[in-house]
């Protein structure tokens, strides 16, 4: 709920003209989170396969 009010706070406190809404911020945060999780999963799979190919198990 705080995220939704961020543009309103910027408009009021800093007299900034913010042209995006709270929904846009939520979409950006969700997108970045999903991308980060995909990268973490990718790194974990690479490490697993490296250990399998070299014979070392971690």
C-alpha positions in Angstrom: 0.0 0.0 0.0 2.9 2.3 0.7 4.2 1.8 -2.9 0.9 3.1 -4.3 1.3 6.4 -2.4 4.9 7.1 -3.5 4.0 9.2 -6.5 1.6 11.3 -4.3 4.3 11.9 -1.8 6.8 13.0 -4.4 4.2 15.4 -5.9 3.4 16.8 -2.5 6.7 16.9 -0.6 9.2 17.7 -3.4 6.8 19.5 -5.9 7.9 17.0 -8.5 5.8 16.1 -11.5 5.7 12.3 -11.3 4.0 10.9 -14.4 3.7 7.3 -13.3 1.2 5.8 -10.9 1.6 3.3 -8.0 0.5 0.4 -10.3 3.4 1.1 -12.6 5.8 0.9 -9.6 4.3 -2.4 -8.5 4.6 -3.9 -12.1 8.3 -2.8 -12.2 9.1 -4.3 -8.8 7.4 -7.6 -9.7 9.2 -7.8 -13.0 12.6 -7.1 -11.4 11.9 -9.7 -8.7 11.0 -12.4 -11.3 14.0 -11.6 -13.4 16.3 -11.8 -10.3 14.8 -15.2 -9.3 15.3 -16.5 -12.9 19.0 -15.5 -12.8 19.5 -17.1 -9.4 18.0 -20.3 -10.6 20.1 -20.2 -13.7 23.3 -19.8 -11.6 22.3 -22.7 -9.4 21.7 -25.0 -12.4 25.1 -24.1 -13.9 26.9 -24.9 -10.6 25.0 -28.2 -10.4 26.0 -29.2 -14.0 29.6 -28.1 -13.4 29.9 -30.4 -10.5 28.3 -33.2 -12.5 30.7 -32.8 -15.4 33.9 -32.6 -13.3 33.0 -35.4 -10.9 33.0 -33.0 -7.9 29.9 -32.9 -5.9 29.0 -29.8 -3.9 
